[in-house]
Amino acid sequence: ENMVGHKLGEFSPTRLFRGHTGRRDKAAVVKGPQR
């Protein structure tokens, strides 16, 4: 799952985002409209 989050970190679930804090900025943006 970590590998998928790293590759599709832009549109991956929030649980993958937590594992990959590197894209924390984009996660917050995608997490808003997605939820």
Secondary structure, 3 states (H helix, E strand, C coil): CHHHHHHCCCCCCHHHHHHCHHHHHHHHHHHHHHC
